């Protein structure tokens, strides 16, 4: 009996922490999404609005759909580019070599940097007066020198994508290297014996067996891309205009700057919807892999 109670007592502190830092804020934000909830007015939250905040976000606020579009395009580009480049690096590093461990150790360093620090670094590197890229283009491609990268909507968006891809490539490369290492060598050697060239081995043997790992990588990267905030905030702050305003930045902007906590909570819960489906898909893939 004592052991039966003890195991629950040992787990209790972790349950309390999770409830206080995750479950209760989620419940509280969901409740606030049905209220007016303006920080600039007394008596917070002020009045019950029902589904009005959700209706306003979905049907009355163009800025919300702009942030959804920016987030969607941003996620597609960052996920696609990161996975493709990381897979290429993984294929180059997986066969082994004298300096493989050293290269893999160096690869993790960019991922160890916080997204906010990456945003600040890229903001300075693309500065048109003293930035690294301005000096680089000025030396090699003079017509591209003195360009205000972060002042142009398309270029600023491209810089945000570039910064995110640069930060995530190392981690995904290491994950894919692990996936490639789990592929049986017998199947690769059998394909080579049958006369398959390198591309055919990759297409017919490596890629299908790497599929579950790729699916997990794509889902995880999609989740992080959808909720990206700090990197964009430090790099462009959603500008110029709203060209790089992701959904997370839009929620922060309305909640913290304008004090519309109720409306921001409703927009945040709308963002949760695709996250739930992605999380479910991720959990299903992981559990299926563990059962095999």
C-alpha positions as CSV (number, residue, x, y, z in Angstrom):
1,X,0.0,0.0,0.0
2,X,2.9,2.3,0.9
3,X,4.6,1.7,-2.5
4,X,1.3,2.3,-4.3
5,X,0.9,5.7,-2.7
6,X,4.6,6.6,-3.0
7,X,4.7,6.3,-6.8
8,X,1.9,8.9,-7.0
9,X,3.6,11.2,-4.5
10,X,6.8,11.1,-6.6
11,X,4.9,12.0,-9.8
12,X,2.8,14.7,-8.0
13,X,5.4,17.6,-8.3
14,X,5.8,17.0,-12.1
15,X,2.0,17.0,-12.4
16,X,1.7,20.2,-10.5
17,X,4.3,21.9,-12.6
18,X,2.7,20.8,-15.9
19,X,-0.7,21.9,-14.7
20,X,0.6,25.3,-13.6
21,X,2.7,26.0,-16.7
22,X,0.7,24.3,-19.5
23,X,-2.8,23.0,-18.7
24,X,-4.1,26.0,-16.6
25,X,-2.8,28.7,-19.1
26,X,-4.5,26.7,-21.9
27,X,-7.8,26.5,-20.1
28,X,-7.6,30.2,-19.0
29,X,-6.8,31.4,-22.5
30,X,-9.7,29.4,-23.9
31,X,-12.1,31.0,-21.4
32,X,-10.7,34.5,-22.2
33,X,-11.3,34.0,-25.9
34,X,-15.0,34.3,-25.2
35,X,-14.6,37.7,-23.4
36,X,-13.8,41.2,-24.5
37,X,-10.7,41.1,-22.3
38,X,-9.0,44.5,-22.9
39,X,-6.1,45.4,-20.7
40,X,-6.6,49.1,-21.2
41,X,-10.0,49.0,-19.5
42,X,-10.8,48.3,-15.8
43,X,-12.5,45.1,-14.7
44,X,-10.5,42.6,-16.8
45,X,-12.1,40.6,-18.5
46,X,-14.9,43.1,-19.2
47,X,-17.8,41.2,-20.8
48,X,-18.9,37.9,-22.3
49,X,-18.9,38.0,-26.1
50,X,-19.5,34.3,-27.0
51,X,-18.1,33.5,-30.4
52,X,-17.8,37.1,-31.5
53,X,-14.0,37.1,-31.2
54,X,-13.7,34.1,-33.4
55,X,-16.2,35.5,-35.9
56,X,-14.3,38.8,-36.0
57,X,-11.0,37.0,-36.7
58,X,-12.4,34.8,-39.4
59,X,-14.8,37.1,-41.2
60,X,-14.0,40.7,-40.3
61,X,-10.2,41.1,-39.9
62,X,-8.1,41.0,-43.1
63,X,-4.9,41.3,-41.1
64,X,-5.7,37.9,-39.5
65,X,-5.9,36.2,-42.9
66,X,-2.7,38.0,-44.0
67,X,-0.9,36.5,-41.1
68,X,-2.3,33.1,-41.9
69,X,-1.1,33.5,-45.5
70,X,2.4,34.6,-44.4
71,X,2.6,31.7,-42.0
72,X,1.4,29.2,-44.6
73,X,3.9,30.3,-47.3
74,X,6.7,30.6,-44.7
75,X,6.0,27.1,-43.3
76,X,5.9,25.5,-46.8
77,X,9.2,27.2,-47.9
78,X,11.1,26.6,-44.6
79,X,10.0,23.0,-44.3
80,X,10.6,22.1,-47.9
81,X,14.0,23.8,-48.2
82,X,15.2,22.6,-44.8
83,X,14.3,19.0,-45.3
84,X,15.8,18.9,-48.9
85,X,19.1,20.5,-47.9
86,X,19.3,18.5,-44.7
87,X,18.7,15.3,-46.6
88,X,21.5,16.3,-49.0
89,X,24.0,16.9,-46.2
90,X,22.9,13.7,-44.5
91,X,23.6,11.7,-47.6
92,X,27.0,13.3,-47.9
93,X,28.0,12.7,-44.3
94,X,26.3,9.3,-43.6
95,X,28.7,7.0,-45.5
96,X,31.4,7.9,-43.0
97,X,34.8,9.3,-43.2
98,X,37.7,10.5,-41.3
99,X,36.2,13.8,-40.1
100,X,32.5,12.7,-39.9
101,X,32.3,13.1,-36.1
102,X,33.9,16.5,-36.1
103,X,31.6,17.7,-38.8
104,X,28.5,16.4,-37.0
105,X,29.7,18.2,-33.8
106,X,30.1,21.4,-35.7
107,X,26.7,21.0,-37.3
108,X,24.8,21.2,-34.0
109,X,26.3,24.6,-33.2
110,X,23.8,26.7,-35.3
111,X,20.9,24.8,-33.7
112,X,22.3,25.6,-30.3
113,X,21.7,29.3,-30.9
114,X,18.4,30.7,-29.8
115,X,16.0,31.9,-32.6
116,X,16.1,35.4,-31.2
117,X,19.9,35.5,-31.5
118,X,19.7,34.2,-35.0
119,X,17.2,36.9,-35.9
120,X,19.5,39.6,-34.4
121,X,22.5,38.2,-36.2
122,X,20.8,38.1,-39.6
123,X,19.5,41.6,-39.1
124,X,23.0,42.9,-38.7
125,X,24.4,40.8,-41.5
126,X,21.8,42.2,-43.9
127,X,22.3,45.8,-42.8
128,X,22.8,47.9,-46.0
129,X,25.6,50.0,-44.5
130,X,27.9,47.6,-42.6
131,X,26.4,44.2,-43.0
132,X,28.4,41.1,-44.0
133,X,26.2,40.3,-47.0
134,X,26.4,43.9,-48.3
135,X,30.2,43.7,-48.2
136,X,30.1,40.2,-49.8
137,X,27.8,41.3,-52.7
138,X,29.7,44.5,-53.1
139,X,32.9,42.5,-53.7
140,X,31.5,39.8,-55.9
141,X,28.2,41.2,-57.4
142,X,28.4,45.0,-57.2
143,X,24.8,45.5,-58.6
144,X,23.5,43.7,-55.5
145,X,25.3,46.0,-53.1
146,X,23.6,48.7,-51.0
147,X,20.3,47.0,-51.2
148,X,18.0,47.5,-48.2
149,X,17.0,43.8,-47.8
150,X,14.8,44.3,-44.8
151,X,13.0,47.3,-46.3
152,X,11.6,45.4,-49.3
153,X,8.7,43.1,-48.5
154,X,9.8,40.2,-50.7
155,X,13.4,40.4,-49.8
156,X,12.6,40.7,-46.1
157,X,10.5,37.6,-46.3
158,X,13.3,35.7,-48.1
159,X,15.7,36.7,-45.4
160,X,13.3,35.4,-42.7
161,X,13.1,32.1,-44.6
162,X,16.9,31.9,-45.0
163,X,17.5,32.5,-41.3
164,X,15.1,29.8,-40.3
165,X,16.5,27.3,-42.8
166,X,20.0,28.1,-41.7
167,X,19.1,27.5,-38.0
168,X,17.3,24.2,-38.6
169,X,19.5,22.4,-41.2
170,X,22.0,21.1,-38.7
171,X,19.5,19.4,-36.4
172,X,17.5,17.8,-39.2
173,X,20.7,16.7,-40.8
174,X,21.7,14.8,-37.7
175,X,18.3,13.2,-37.4
176,X,18.4,12.1,-41.0
177,X,21.9,10.7,-40.6
178,X,20.5,8.6,-37.8
179,X,17.7,7.4,-40.0
180,X,20.1,6.6,-42.8
181,X,22.3,4.6,-40.3
182,X,19.3,2.5,-39.4
183,X,18.8,1.3,-43.0
184,X,20.1,-2.3,-43.4
185,X,23.2,-2.4,-45.5
186,X,22.1,-5.7,-47.0
187,X,19.3,-4.1,-48.9
188,X,21.6,-1.4,-50.3
189,X,24.2,-3.9,-51.3
190,X,21.6,-6.2,-52.9
191,X,20.4,-3.3,-55.0
192,X,23.9,-2.5,-56.1
193,X,24.6,-6.2,-57.0
194,X,21.5,-6.1,-59.2
195,X,23.0,-3.3,-61.2
196,X,21.2,-0.3,-59.7
197,X,23.0,3.0,-60.0
198,X,23.2,5.5,-57.2
199,X,20.0,7.3,-58.1
200,X,18.0,4.1,-58.4
201,X,19.3,2.9,-55.0
202,X,18.3,6.2,-53.4
203,X,14.9,6.3,-55.1
204,X,13.9,2.6,-54.7
205,X,15.7,1.6,-51.5
206,X,16.9,4.5,-49.3
207,X,14.0,6.9,-49.7
208,X,11.2,4.3,-49.0
209,X,12.9,3.0,-45.9
210,X,13.7,6.6,-44.7
211,X,10.0,7.5,-45.2
212,X,8.9,7.3,-41.6
213,X,11.8,9.4,-40.4
214,X,11.2,12.0,-43.1
215,X,7.5,12.1,-42.1
216,X,8.4,12.7,-38.5
217,X,10.9,15.4,-39.5
218,X,8.4,17.2,-41.7
219,X,5.7,17.2,-39.1
220,X,8.0,18.5,-36.3
221,X,9.4,21.2,-38.6
222,X,5.9,22.2,-39.6
223,X,4.9,22.6,-36.0
224,X,7.8,24.8,-35.2
225,X,7.4,26.8,-38.5
226,X,3.7,27.5,-37.8
227,X,4.4,28.9,-34.3
228,X,7.6,30.8,-35.1
229,X,7.7,34.2,-33.4
230,X,11.0,35.3,-31.7
231,X,13.2,35.0,-34.8
232,X,10.8,37.1,-36.9
233,X,10.2,39.5,-34.1
234,X,14.0,40.2,-33.7
235,X,14.7,40.2,-37.5
236,X,11.9,42.3,-39.0
237,X,9.2,42.7,-36.3
238,X,6.7,41.7,-38.9
239,X,7.6,44.4,-41.3
240,X,7.9,46.1,-43.6
241,X,4.3,46.7,-43.1
242,X,2.8,43.2,-42.5
243,X,4.9,41.4,-45.1
244,X,6.5,39.1,-42.6
245,X,3.9,39.1,-39.8
246,X,3.3,35.5,-38.9
247,X,0.3,34.4,-37.0
248,X,2.2,34.2,-33.7
249,X,3.5,37.8,-34.2
250,X,0.0,38.9,-35.1
251,X,-1.3,37.4,-31.8
252,X,1.4,39.0,-29.8
253,X,0.9,42.4,-31.6
254,X,-2.8,42.5,-30.8
255,X,-2.4,41.2,-27.3
256,X,0.6,43.0,-26.0
257,X,0.5,46.3,-28.0
258,X,-3.2,46.9,-28.2
259,X,-4.2,45.0,-25.1
260,X,-6.8,42.9,-26.9
261,X,-6.3,39.8,-24.8
262,X,-9.6,38.2,-25.5
263,X,-9.3,38.6,-29.3
264,X,-5.7,37.4,-29.2
265,X,-6.7,34.3,-27.2
266,X,-9.3,33.4,-29.9
267,X,-6.7,33.9,-32.7
268,X,-4.3,31.7,-30.7
269,X,-6.8,28.9,-30.4
270,X,-7.5,29.1,-34.2
271,X,-3.7,28.6,-34.6
272,X,-4.0,25.5,-32.3
273,X,-6.3,23.7,-34.8
274,X,-3.6,22.8,-37.4
275,X,-1.2,22.1,-34.5
276,X,-3.6,19.5,-33.1
277,X,-3.7,17.6,-36.4
278,X,0.1,17.7,-36.8
279,X,0.6,16.6,-33.2
280,X,-1.8,13.7,-33.7
281,X,-0.1,12.7,-36.9
282,X,3.3,12.9,-35.2
283,X,2.1,10.8,-32.2
284,X,0.5,8.2,-34.5
285,X,3.8,7.8,-36.5
286,X,5.9,7.5,-33.4
287,X,3.7,5.0,-31.7
288,X,3.4,3.0,-34.9
289,X,7.2,2.9,-35.1
290,X,7.6,1.8,-31.5
291,X,5.1,-1.0,-32.0
292,X,6.9,-2.4,-35.0
